[in-house]
Amino acid sequence: MRAGIYARISTKDKGQDADNQLAQLREFASRQGWEITREYVDETTGGTSDRAAFQAMFKDASQRRFDVLLFWSLDRLSREGVLETLQHLNRLTGYGIQWRSYSEQYLDSTGVFRDAVIGILAAIAKQEKVRISERTKAGLERARRAGKILGRPKVEVDAAEISTLRQRGLSWGAVSRQTGIARSTCQRAAEFVAL
């Protein structure tokens, strides 16, 4: 089996070194009988997927340049949150790429518990999504109580002006540009006047 190895450190200036991860991952791959086709190393935060080696790894995965991705731990792969991390793992699976965490033996799509692990991660991701929604709703409610007006600003629509512009032969697009009001809103206002 062909293996890709992904390693990540946050920063070099705190004594971190990707070689520690790489050495253990290489040794593990060798014991499994896996041929390492490429190593991907990022020296940046895992809080975003905008990482050069991370993107290169996904590009190679989409082209099936390896069969399994080996990473030291899930937080080395991504620190974007459970939902995003699960999406990354599902993306790999969708490309037909298996994945395995070196230090977290239960995170292994090559093993018999693959479906159980993905199910647990999906349940956690769902709960995270619910918590995010609850925090958003609480923040909006707090803003309302503080007297903030939420939503889009109200647009003053002069239906008579719109009707007059249309009677002069202007197209809906021209009416929209002249009034600064969306075309569909102009059309609804004209319908309202016609009633």
MDTraj code that builds the backbone (N, CA, C; nanometers):
import mdtraj as md
import numpy as np

residues = "MET ARG ALA GLY ILE TYR ALA ARG ILE SER THR LYS ASP LYS GLY GLN ASP ALA ASP ASN GLN LEU ALA GLN LEU ARG GLU PHE ALA SER ARG GLN GLY TRP GLU ILE THR ARG GLU TYR VAL ASP GLU THR THR GLY GLY THR SER ASP ARG ALA ALA PHE GLN ALA MET PHE LYS ASP ALA SER GLN ARG ARG PHE ASP VAL LEU LEU PHE TRP SER LEU ASP ARG LEU SER ARG GLU GLY VAL LEU GLU THR LEU GLN HIS LEU ASN ARG LEU THR GLY TYR GLY ILE GLN TRP ARG SER TYR SER GLU GLN TYR LEU ASP SER THR GLY VAL PHE ARG ASP ALA VAL ILE GLY ILE LEU ALA ALA ILE ALA LYS GLN GLU LYS VAL ARG ILE SER GLU ARG THR LYS ALA GLY LEU GLU ARG ALA ARG ARG ALA GLY LYS ILE LEU GLY ARG PRO LYS VAL GLU VAL ASP ALA ALA GLU ILE SER THR LEU ARG GLN ARG GLY LEU SER TRP GLY ALA VAL SER ARG GLN THR GLY ILE ALA ARG SER THR CYS GLN ARG ALA ALA GLU PHE VAL ALA LEU".split()
xyz = np.array([
    [0.0848, -0.1178, 0.0000],
    [0.0000, 0.0000, 0.0000],
    [0.0894, 0.1241, 0.0000],
    [0.0498, 0.2243, -0.0789],
    [0.1255, 0.3499, -0.0864],
    [0.0733, 0.4454, 0.0207],
    [0.1656, 0.5071, 0.0934],
    [0.1274, 0.5948, 0.2032],
    [0.1758, 0.7362, 0.1791],
    [0.0893, 0.8310, 0.2151],
    [0.1282, 0.9710, 0.2252],
    [0.1389, 1.0012, 0.3735],
    [0.2360, 1.0818, 0.4097],
    [0.2538, 1.1189, 0.5505],
    [0.2306, 1.2686, 0.5632],
    [0.1478, 1.3064, 0.6625],
    [0.1255, 1.4481, 0.6889],
    [0.1734, 1.4807, 0.8293],
    [0.2579, 1.5825, 0.8403],
    [0.3064, 1.6296, 0.9697],
    [0.2876, 1.7805, 0.9753],
    [0.2621, 1.8300, 1.0965],
    [0.2460, 1.9740, 1.1123],
    [0.2975, 2.0177, 1.2478],
    [0.3708, 2.1285, 1.2477],
    [0.4084, 2.1946, 1.3719],
    [0.3573, 2.3377, 1.3639],
    [0.3294, 2.3963, 1.4781],
    [0.2742, 2.5314, 1.4784],
    [0.3797, 2.6358, 1.4477],
    [0.4972, 2.6191, 1.5055],
    [0.6017, 2.7191, 1.4860],
    [0.7373, 2.6588, 1.5174],
    [0.8396, 2.7067, 1.4486],
    [0.9745, 2.6568, 1.4726],
    [1.0392, 2.7196, 1.5952],
    [0.9960, 2.8413, 1.6294],
    [1.0677, 2.9146, 1.7332],
    [1.0409, 2.8655, 1.8754],
    [0.9538, 2.7681, 1.8935],
    [0.9275, 2.7153, 2.0278],
    [0.9882, 2.5763, 2.0459],
    [1.0882, 2.5471, 1.9680],
    [1.1581, 2.4202, 1.9826],
    [1.0866, 2.3028, 1.9178],
    [0.9815, 2.3291, 1.8414],
    [0.9115, 2.2214, 1.7737],
    [0.9871, 2.1835, 1.6478],
    [0.9787, 2.0571, 1.6154],
    [1.0497, 2.0074, 1.4986],
    [0.9674, 1.8967, 1.4365],
    [0.9343, 1.9094, 1.3099],
    [0.8535, 1.8082, 1.2412],
    [0.9264, 1.6758, 1.2300],
    [1.0595, 1.6771, 1.2416],
    [1.1358, 1.5528, 1.2292],
    [1.0968, 1.4500, 1.3345],
    [1.0555, 1.4946, 1.4532],
    [1.0117, 1.4002, 1.5564],
    [0.8902, 1.3217, 1.5092],
    [0.7919, 1.3923, 1.4527],
    [0.6726, 1.3247, 1.4008],
    [0.7097, 1.2350, 1.2827],
    [0.7874, 1.2905, 1.1909],
    [0.8217, 1.2168, 1.0689],
    [0.8945, 1.0859, 1.0986],
    [0.9859, 1.0887, 1.1930],
    [1.0614, 0.9668, 1.2261],
    [0.9674, 0.8561, 1.2727],
    [0.8753, 0.8906, 1.3616],
    [0.7820, 0.7896, 1.4126],
    [0.6868, 0.7419, 1.3027],
    [0.6417, 0.8338, 1.2190],
    [0.5492, 0.7962, 1.1113],
    [0.6177, 0.7080, 1.0071],
    [0.7434, 0.7406, 0.9752],
    [0.8177, 0.6577, 0.8791],
    [0.8367, 0.5156, 0.9331],
    [0.8738, 0.5077, 1.0596],
    [0.8964, 0.3764, 1.1214],
    [0.7668, 0.2954, 1.1233],
    [0.6558, 0.3597, 1.1589],
    [0.5268, 0.2912, 1.1628],
    [0.4882, 0.2411, 1.0233],
    [0.5026, 0.3276, 0.9224],
    [0.4692, 0.2884, 0.7846],
    [0.5539, 0.1698, 0.7406],
    [0.6803, 0.1712, 0.7774],
    [0.7699, 0.0615, 0.7421],
    [0.7235, -0.0697, 0.8058],
    [0.6837, -0.0637, 0.9328],
    [0.6355, -0.1846, 1.0020],
    [0.5076, -0.2382, 0.9374],
    [0.4261, -0.1477, 0.8797],
    [0.3033, -0.1913, 0.8133],
    [0.3295, -0.2451, 0.6736],
    [0.4514, -0.2233, 0.6231],
    [0.4838, -0.2644, 0.4872],
    [0.4353, -0.1648, 0.3830],
    [0.4115, -0.0395, 0.4259],
    [0.3626, 0.0646, 0.3364],
    [0.4802, 0.1365, 0.2709],
    [0.4660, 0.1653, 0.1438],
    [0.5663, 0.2432, 0.0710],
    [0.5287, 0.3913, 0.0817],
    [0.6173, 0.4729, 0.1353],
    [0.5899, 0.6164, 0.1493],
    [0.6158, 0.6839, 0.0145],
    [0.5111, 0.7421, -0.0418],
    [0.5240, 0.8074, -0.1725],
    [0.5535, 0.9559, -0.1600],
    [0.5046, 1.0185, -0.0518],
    [0.5309, 1.1609, -0.0328],
    [0.5052, 1.2002, 0.1116],
    [0.5834, 1.2973, 0.1579],
    [0.5643, 1.3539, 0.2912],
    [0.5207, 1.4987, 0.2750],
    [0.4208, 1.5373, 0.3531],
    [0.3658, 1.6731, 0.3500],
    [0.3892, 1.7350, 0.4870],
    [0.4570, 1.8484, 0.4909],
    [0.4901, 1.9113, 0.6189],
    [0.4517, 2.0584, 0.6149],
    [0.3713, 2.0989, 0.7131],
    [0.3355, 2.2399, 0.7293],
    [0.3946, 2.2908, 0.8595],
    [0.4406, 2.4144, 0.8575],
    [0.4911, 2.4810, 0.9782],
    [0.4058, 2.6043, 1.0018],
    [0.2802, 2.5792, 1.0395],
    [0.1831, 2.6863, 1.0605],
    [0.0693, 2.6333, 1.1462],
    [-0.0201, 2.7218, 1.1829],
    [-0.1343, 2.6819, 1.2642],
    [-0.2235, 2.5832, 1.1894],
    [-0.2900, 2.4987, 1.2646],
    [-0.3850, 2.4047, 1.2059],
    [-0.5261, 2.4577, 1.2103],
    [-0.5425, 2.5859, 1.2485],
    [-0.6738, 2.6456, 1.2622],
    [-0.7387, 2.6838, 1.1301],
    [-0.6670, 2.6625, 1.0213],
    [-0.7216, 2.6921, 0.8895],
    [-0.6748, 2.5846, 0.7920],
    [-0.7513, 2.5629, 0.6874],
    [-0.7088, 2.4641, 0.5873],
    [-0.6241, 2.5296, 0.4787],
    [-0.5991, 2.6585, 0.4928],
    [-0.5182, 2.7319, 0.3957],
    [-0.3699, 2.7123, 0.4295],
    [-0.3242, 2.5880, 0.4087],
    [-0.1844, 2.5501, 0.4350],
    [-0.1310, 2.4836, 0.3089],
    [-0.0128, 2.5230, 0.2682],
    [0.0422, 2.4768, 0.1395],
    [0.0502, 2.3244, 0.1307],
    [0.1145, 2.2609, 0.2288],
    [0.1315, 2.1154, 0.2237],
    [-0.0031, 2.0442, 0.2380],
    [-0.0913, 2.0989, 0.3204],
    [-0.2247, 2.0419, 0.3404],
    [-0.3015, 2.0408, 0.2077],
    [-0.2963, 2.1525, 0.1352],
    [-0.3633, 2.1617, 0.0064],
    [-0.2996, 2.0681, -0.0969],
    [-0.1662, 2.0602, -0.0941],
    [-0.0958, 1.9696, -0.1863],
    [-0.1344, 1.8241, -0.1583],
    [-0.1489, 1.7919, -0.0291],
    [-0.1875, 1.6558, 0.0094],
    [-0.3257, 1.6223, -0.0461],
    [-0.4210, 1.7153, -0.0337],
    [-0.5548, 1.6886, -0.0857],
    [-0.5553, 1.6796, -0.2375],
    [-0.4732, 1.7596, -0.3027],
    [-0.4648, 1.7510, -0.4488],
    [-0.4138, 1.6133, -0.4904],
    [-0.3075, 1.5668, -0.4228],
    [-0.2533, 1.4339, -0.4530],
    [-0.3534, 1.3240, -0.4178],
    [-0.4276, 1.3437, -0.3079],
    [-0.5281, 1.2445, -0.2693],
    [-0.6352, 1.2334, -0.3776],
    [-0.6757, 1.3475, -0.4329],
    [-0.7794, 1.3457, -0.5367],
    [-0.7307, 1.2743, -0.6622],
    [-0.5988, 1.2693, -0.6796],
    [-0.5403, 1.2019, -0.7962],
    [-0.4919, 1.0611, -0.7611],
    [-0.5274, 1.0149, -0.6400],
    [-0.4938, 0.8800, -0.5905],
    [-0.3432, 0.8508, -0.5992],
    [-0.2615, 0.9472, -0.5561],
    [-0.1165, 0.9272, -0.5580],
    [-0.0683, 0.8481, -0.4374],
    [-0.1582, 0.8230, -0.3434],
    [-0.1307, 0.7341, -0.2312],
    [-0.2615, 0.6676, -0.1915],
    [-0.2526, 0.5617, -0.1116],
    [-0.3705, 0.4843, -0.0729],
    [-0.4165, 0.5124, 0.0697],
    [-0.3208, 0.5524, 0.1532],
    [-0.3517, 0.5789, 0.2938],
    [-0.2743, 0.7031, 0.3378],
    [-0.3405, 0.7862, 0.4188],
    [-0.2742, 0.9030, 0.4762],
    [-0.2478, 0.8741, 0.6232],
    [-0.1235, 0.8885, 0.6622],
    [-0.0827, 0.8661, 0.8000],
    [-0.0453, 1.0002, 0.8607],
    [-0.1048, 1.0319, 0.9758],
    [-0.0715, 1.1558, 1.0465],
    [-0.0469, 1.1219, 1.1924],
    [0.0287, 1.2097, 1.2615],
    [0.0707, 1.1777, 1.3985],
    [-0.0467, 1.1781, 1.4951],
    [-0.1328, 1.2800, 1.4857],
    [-0.2543, 1.2865, 1.5666],
    [-0.3545, 1.3748, 1.4939],
    [-0.4803, 1.3643, 1.5328],
    [-0.5848, 1.4386, 1.4648],
    [-0.5616, 1.5892, 1.4733],
    [-0.5101, 1.6375, 1.5873],
    [-0.4875, 1.7819, 1.5988],
    [-0.3680, 1.8280, 1.5157],
    [-0.2847, 1.7363, 1.4719],
    [-0.1777, 1.7716, 1.3773],
    [-0.2355, 1.7845, 1.2367],
    [-0.3410, 1.7077, 1.2073],
    [-0.4067, 1.7176, 1.0768],
    [-0.4866, 1.8473, 1.0681],
    [-0.5665, 1.8768, 1.1722],
    [-0.6507, 1.9962, 1.1697],
    [-0.6914, 2.0364, 1.3101],
    [-0.6965, 2.1666, 1.3311],
    [-0.7507, 2.2227, 1.4549],
    [-0.8657, 2.3178, 1.4231],
    [-0.9353, 2.2903, 1.3151],
    [-1.0427, 2.3783, 1.2700],
    [-1.1739, 2.3525, 1.3425],
    [-1.1806, 2.2481, 1.4206],
    [-1.3049, 2.2103, 1.4868],
    [-1.3480, 2.0730, 1.4382],
    [-1.4356, 2.0131, 1.5145],
    [-1.4767, 1.8754, 1.4867],
    [-1.5448, 1.8634, 1.3509],
    [-1.6365, 1.9548, 1.3222],
    [-1.7119, 1.9465, 1.1976],
    [-1.6199, 1.9552, 1.0764],
    [-1.5308, 2.0538, 1.0756],
    [-1.4395, 2.0706, 0.9626],
    [-1.3435, 1.9521, 0.9506],
    [-1.2944, 1.9046, 1.0647],
    [-1.2021, 1.7907, 1.0621],
    [-1.2720, 1.6669, 1.0070],
    [-1.3950, 1.6440, 1.0483],
    [-1.4719, 1.5313, 0.9960],
    [-1.4909, 1.5457, 0.8453],
    [-1.5144, 1.6679, 0.7997],
    [-1.5295, 1.6907, 0.6560],
    [-1.3999, 1.6580, 0.5818],
    [-1.2855, 1.6907, 0.6423],
    [-1.1573, 1.6558, 0.5796],
    [-1.1432, 1.5035, 0.5689],
    [-1.1767, 1.4327, 0.6767],
    [-1.1661, 1.2867, 0.6752],
    [-1.2635, 1.2266, 0.5732],
    [-1.3844, 1.2811, 0.5676],
    [-1.4825, 1.2329, 0.4698],
    [-1.4371, 1.2614, 0.3272],
    [-1.3711, 1.3741, 0.3093],
    [-1.3185, 1.4078, 0.1759],
    [-1.2141, 1.3053, 0.1331],
    [-1.1252, 1.2698, 0.2260],
    [-1.0254, 1.1667, 0.1957],
    [-1.0948, 1.0362, 0.1595],
    [-1.1926, 0.9976, 0.2413],
    [-1.2664, 0.8737, 0.2172],
    [-1.3347, 0.8786, 0.0809],
    [-1.3911, 0.9949, 0.0463],
    [-1.4562, 1.0118, -0.0830],
    [-1.3604, 0.9931, -0.2003],
    [-1.2334, 1.0272, -0.1784],
    [-1.1322, 1.0072, -0.2822],
    [-1.0833, 0.8624, -0.2858],
    [-1.1329, 0.7797, -0.1934],
    [-1.0875, 0.6409, -0.1867],
    [-0.9587, 0.6263, -0.1081],
    [-0.9260, 0.7273, -0.0270],
    [-0.8037, 0.7258, 0.0528],
    [-0.8383, 0.6874, 0.1962],
    [-0.7681, 0.5901, 0.2478],
    [-0.7836, 0.5541, 0.3882],
    [-0.6973, 0.6490, 0.4711],
    [-0.7202, 0.6530, 0.6015],
    [-0.6427, 0.7420, 0.6873],
    [-0.6234, 0.6764, 0.8231],
    [-0.5157, 0.7193, 0.8880],
    [-0.4839, 0.6603, 1.0188],
    [-0.4040, 0.7581, 1.1030],
    [-0.4408, 0.7664, 1.2295],
    [-0.3657, 0.8460, 1.3265],
    [-0.2665, 0.7552, 1.3970],
    [-0.1419, 0.7996, 1.4032],
    [-0.0379, 0.7200, 1.4686],
    [-0.0605, 0.7106, 1.6188],
    [-0.0906, 0.8223, 1.6834],
    [-0.0989, 0.8244, 1.8301],
    [-0.2390, 0.7957, 1.8838],
    [-0.3394, 0.7961, 1.7968],
    [-0.4767, 0.7666, 1.8384],
    [-0.5236, 0.6453, 1.7586],
    [-0.4967, 0.5287, 1.8108],
    [-0.5171, 0.4049, 1.7355],
    [-0.6625, 0.3825, 1.6942],
    [-0.7558, 0.4432, 1.7650],
    [-0.8976, 0.4268, 1.7316],
    [-0.9365, 0.5079, 1.6075],
    [-0.8524, 0.6061, 1.5680],
    [-0.8795, 0.6848, 1.4470],
    [-0.8099, 0.6170, 1.3297],
    [-0.8788, 0.5180, 1.2762],
    [-0.8173, 0.4323, 1.1756],
    [-0.9235, 0.3839, 1.0783],
    [-0.9234, 0.4385, 0.9580],
    [-1.0223, 0.3940, 0.8597],
    [-0.9777, 0.2656, 0.7916],
    [-0.8580, 0.2172, 0.8239],
    [-0.8103, 0.0926, 0.7651],
    [-0.8551, -0.0275, 0.8474],
    [-0.9095, -0.0023, 0.9671],
    [-0.9443, -0.1110, 1.0586],
    [-1.0915, -0.1454, 1.0571],
    [-1.1275, -0.2395, 1.1440],
    [-1.2646, -0.2906, 1.1499],
    [-1.3606, -0.1918, 1.2156],
    [-1.3089, -0.0944, 1.2920],
    [-1.3957, 0.0001, 1.3618],
    [-1.4161, 0.1304, 1.2844],
    [-1.3811, 0.1303, 1.1571],
    [-1.3901, 0.2509, 1.0743],
    [-1.5267, 0.3172, 1.0832],
    [-1.6338, 0.2419, 1.0594],
    [-1.7681, 0.2990, 1.0598],
    [-1.8069, 0.3512, 1.1976],
    [-1.7641, 0.2806, 1.3030],
    [-1.7947, 0.3265, 1.4391],
    [-1.7255, 0.4585, 1.4679],
    [-1.6003, 0.4717, 1.4279],
    [-1.5251, 0.5951, 1.4511],
    [-1.5896, 0.7106, 1.3768],
    [-1.6249, 0.6900, 1.2505],
    [-1.6864, 0.7966, 1.1717],
    [-1.8225, 0.8332, 1.2319],
    [-1.8965, 0.7347, 1.2803],
    [-2.0255, 0.7617, 1.3442],
    [-2.0105, 0.8466, 1.4690],
    [-1.9115, 0.8156, 1.5496],
    [-1.8870, 0.8930, 1.6716],
    [-1.8453, 1.0354, 1.6366],
    [-1.7533, 1.0498, 1.5413],
    [-1.7098, 1.1834, 1.4994],
    [-1.8267, 1.2632, 1.4415],
    [-1.9134, 1.1964, 1.3663],
    [-2.0291, 1.2649, 1.3079],
    [-2.1234, 1.3126, 1.4180],
    [-2.1436, 1.2309, 1.5215],
    [-2.2300, 1.2709, 1.6330],
    [-2.1713, 1.3903, 1.7067],
    [-2.0410, 1.3889, 1.7274],
    [-1.9741, 1.5017, 1.7929],
    [-1.9854, 1.6270, 1.7073],
    [-1.9654, 1.6116, 1.5773],
    [-1.9755, 1.7261, 1.4859],
    [-2.1166, 1.7837, 1.4867],
    [-2.2175, 1.6956, 1.4916],
    [-2.3552, 1.7426, 1.4952],
    [-2.3807, 1.8233, 1.6217],
    [-2.3290, 1.7757, 1.7346],
    [-2.3457, 1.8489, 1.8606],
    [-2.2745, 1.9836, 1.8553],
    [-2.1570, 1.9878, 1.7924],
    [-2.0849, 2.1137, 1.7791],
    [-2.1649, 2.2121, 1.6955],
    [-2.2270, 2.1632, 1.5893],
    [-2.3086, 2.2490, 1.5038],
    [-2.4273, 2.3042, 1.5821],
    [-2.4901, 2.2211, 1.6656],
    [-2.6025, 2.2649, 1.7484],
    [-2.5561, 2.3721, 1.8467],
    [-2.4396, 2.3506, 1.9097],
    [-2.3869, 2.4490, 2.0052],
    [-2.3571, 2.5827, 1.9361],
    [-2.3019, 2.5783, 1.8171],
    [-2.2739, 2.7012, 1.7426],
    [-2.4043, 2.7747, 1.7145],
    [-2.5075, 2.7012, 1.6728],
    [-2.6378, 2.7609, 1.6456],
    [-2.6958, 2.8238, 1.7720],
    [-2.6857, 2.7536, 1.8846],
    [-2.7381, 2.8062, 2.0110],
    [-2.6637, 2.9332, 2.0526],
    [-2.5311, 2.9352, 2.0343],
    [-2.4535, 3.0551, 2.0692],
    [-2.4921, 3.1719, 1.9795],
    [-2.5151, 3.1441, 1.8514],
    [-2.5549, 3.2498, 1.7578],
    [-2.6901, 3.3066, 1.7980],
    [-2.7864, 3.2191, 1.8281],
    [-2.9193, 3.2653, 1.8687],
    [-2.9120, 3.3466, 1.9974],
    [-2.8308, 3.3014, 2.0932],
    [-2.8155, 3.3750, 2.2195],
    [-2.7551, 3.5127, 2.1941],
    [-2.6576, 3.5213, 2.1055],
    [-2.5956, 3.6501, 2.0722],
    [-2.6946, 3.7444, 2.0059],
    [-2.7769, 3.6917, 1.9153],
    [-2.8780, 3.7737, 1.8505],
    [-2.9819, 3.8234, 1.9510],
    [-3.0232, 3.7364, 2.0410],
    [-3.1212, 3.7758, 2.1431],
    [-3.0630, 3.8831, 2.2347],
    [-2.9381, 3.8696, 2.2726],
    [-2.8718, 3.9701, 2.3567],
    [-2.8671, 4.1044, 2.2832],
    [-2.8368, 4.1015, 2.1531],
    [-2.8323, 4.2249, 2.0731],
    [-2.9706, 4.2881, 2.0660],
    [-3.0761, 4.2069, 2.0493],
    [-3.2132, 4.2602, 2.0454],
    [-3.2485, 4.3276, 2.1770],
    [-3.2153, 4.2617, 2.2894],
    [-3.2442, 4.3187, 2.4216],
    [-3.1695, 4.4493, 2.4426],
    [-3.0523, 4.4618, 2.3797],
    [-2.9742, 4.5853, 2.3916],
    [-3.0265, 4.6938, 2.2978],
    [-3.1325, 4.6630, 2.2219],
    [-3.1940, 4.7626, 2.1360],
    [-3.1379, 4.7706, 1.9953],
    [-3.0511, 4.6780, 1.9583],
    [-2.9955, 4.6803, 1.8221],
    [-3.1001, 4.6313, 1.7236],
    [-3.1027, 4.6950, 1.6091],
    [-3.1932, 4.6532, 1.5017],
    [-3.1160, 4.5565, 1.4129],
    [-3.1687, 4.4364, 1.4005],
    [-3.0999, 4.3311, 1.3254],
    [-3.1580, 4.3176, 1.1855],
    [-3.0825, 4.2578, 1.0996],
    [-3.1279, 4.2323, 0.9636],
    [-3.0853, 4.3418, 0.8680],
    [-3.1328, 4.3284, 0.7479],
    [-3.0999, 4.4263, 0.6446],
    [-3.1662, 4.5599, 0.6766],
    [-3.1030, 4.6685, 0.6373],
    [-3.1692, 4.7980, 0.6566],
    [-3.2932, 4.8059, 0.5674],
    [-3.3933, 4.8727, 0.6186],
    [-3.5178, 4.8860, 0.5420],
    [-3.4943, 4.9794, 0.4238],
    [-3.5545, 4.9461, 0.3108],
    [-3.5434, 5.0261, 0.1902],
    [-3.6751, 5.1006, 0.1700],
    [-3.6645, 5.2309, 0.1509],
    [-3.7838, 5.3113, 0.1218],
    [-3.8174, 5.2942, -0.0263],
    [-3.9358, 5.2461, -0.0538],
    [-3.9776, 5.2206, -0.1911],
    [-4.0897, 5.3184, -0.2265],
    [-4.0680, 5.3950, -0.3302],
    [-4.1704, 5.4865, -0.3804],
    [-4.2348, 5.4193, -0.5021],
    [-4.3452, 5.3489, -0.4744],
    [-4.4119, 5.2721, -0.5792],
    [-4.4616, 5.3630, -0.6920],
    [-4.5028, 5.4835, -0.6566],
    [-4.5529, 5.5762, -0.7598],
    [-4.4396, 5.6147, -0.8551],
    [-4.3203, 5.6399, -0.8013],
    [-4.2045, 5.6744, -0.8854],
    [-4.1700, 5.5587, -0.9787],
    [-4.1719, 5.4381, -0.9244],
    [-4.1409, 5.3193, -1.0056],
    [-4.2427, 5.3058, -1.1180],
    [-4.3686, 5.3253, -1.0837],
    [-4.4744, 5.3146, -1.1840],
    [-4.4568, 5.4207, -1.2931],
    [-4.4214, 5.5432, -1.2526],
    [-4.3992, 5.6519, -1.3483],
    [-4.2836, 5.6196, -1.4415],
    [-4.1736, 5.5671, -1.3867],
    [-4.0571, 5.5315, -1.4686],
    [-4.0926, 5.4229, -1.5695],
    [-4.1726, 5.3285, -1.5278],
    [-4.2143, 5.2213, -1.6182],
    [-4.3049, 5.2764, -1.7285],
    [-4.3923, 5.3708, -1.6928],
    [-4.4831, 5.4298, -1.7920],
    [-4.4043, 5.5102, -1.8955],
    [-4.2872, 5.5615, -1.8553],
    [-4.2022, 5.6353, -1.9507],
    [-4.1245, 5.5397, -2.0399],
    [-4.1395, 5.4079, -2.0193],
    [-4.0776, 5.3098, -2.1074],
    [-3.9446, 5.2531, -2.0589],
    [-3.9045, 5.2845, -1.9344],
    [-3.7776, 5.2307, -1.8832],
    [-3.7923, 5.0806, -1.8545],
    [-3.6865, 5.0070, -1.8822],
    [-3.6861, 4.8624, -1.8515],
    [-3.6746, 4.8444, -1.7004],
    [-3.7020, 4.7217, -1.6546],
    [-3.6885, 4.6939, -1.5111],
    [-3.5444, 4.7167, -1.4646],
    [-3.4485, 4.6810, -1.5469],
    [-3.3085, 4.7029, -1.5116],
    [-3.2769, 4.8514, -1.4972],
    [-3.3293, 4.9329, -1.5894],
    [-3.3062, 5.0781, -1.5830],
    [-3.3750, 5.1387, -1.4614],
    [-3.4961, 5.0920, -1.4307],
    [-3.5671, 5.1400, -1.3113],
    [-3.4866, 5.1057, -1.1865],
    [-3.4362, 4.9857, -1.1826],
    [-3.3554, 4.9412, -1.0683],
    [-3.2319, 5.0288, -1.0509],
    [-3.1627, 5.0563, -1.1601],
    [-3.0409, 5.1392, -1.1527],
    [-3.0742, 5.2822, -1.1102],
    [-3.1805, 5.3364, -1.1627],
    [-3.2145, 5.4753, -1.1332],
    [-3.2606, 5.4936, -0.9891],
    [-3.3349, 5.3962, -0.9371],
    [-3.3868, 5.4096, -0.7998],
    [-3.2917, 5.3534, -0.6948],
    [-3.1986, 5.2665, -0.7378],
    [-3.1081, 5.2023, -0.6420],
    [-3.1750, 5.0906, -0.5647],
    [-3.2849, 5.0417, -0.6192],
    [-3.3624, 4.9355, -0.5539],
    [-3.3547, 4.8107, -0.6416],
    [-3.3490, 4.6963, -0.5780],
    [-3.3388, 4.5701, -0.6522],
    [-3.4541, 4.5557, -0.7513],
    [-3.4243, 4.4971, -0.8639],
    [-3.5221, 4.4795, -0.9722],
    [-3.6482, 4.4077, -0.9232],
    [-3.6299, 4.2987, -0.8477],
    [-3.7457, 4.2218, -0.8003],
    [-3.8312, 4.3046, -0.7048],
    [-3.7680, 4.3905, -0.6245],
    [-3.8440, 4.4775, -0.5332],
    [-3.9241, 4.5796, -0.6129],
    [-3.8628, 4.6355, -0.7183],
    [-3.9349, 4.7284, -0.8062],
    [-4.0562, 4.6619, -0.8691],
    [-4.0392, 4.5390, -0.9162],
    [-4.1494, 4.4672, -0.9799],
    [-4.2644, 4.4422, -0.8805],
    [-4.2276, 4.4040, -0.7568],
    [-4.3314, 4.3808, -0.6551],
    [-4.4040, 4.5109, -0.6223],
    [-4.3306, 4.6204, -0.6136],
    [-4.3941, 4.7506, -0.5837],
    [-4.4902, 4.7896, -0.6936],
    [-4.4517, 4.7670, -0.8193],
    [-4.5393, 4.7999, -0.9322],
    [-4.6649, 4.7135, -0.9290],
    [-4.6510, 4.5862, -0.8941],
    [-4.7665, 4.4965, -0.8827],
    [-4.8599, 4.5459, -0.7752],
    [-4.8032, 4.5947, -0.6643],
    [-4.8831, 4.6431, -0.5518],
    [-4.9645, 4.7656, -0.5942],
    [-4.9042, 4.8574, -0.6724],
    [-4.9727, 4.9766, -0.7208],
    [-5.0858, 4.9371, -0.8158],
    [-5.0603, 4.8351, -0.8984],
    [-5.1590, 4.7909, -0.9967],
    [-5.2839, 4.7341, -0.9301],
    [-5.2661, 4.6812, -0.8080],
    [-5.3810, 4.6250, -0.7372],
    [-5.4661, 4.7387, -0.6889],
])
top = md.Topology()
chain = top.add_chain()
for i, resn in enumerate(residues, 1):
    res = top.add_residue(resn, chain, resSeq=i)
    for name in ("N", "CA", "C"):
        top.add_atom(name, md.element.get_by_symbol(name[0]), res)
traj = md.Trajectory(xyz[None], top)
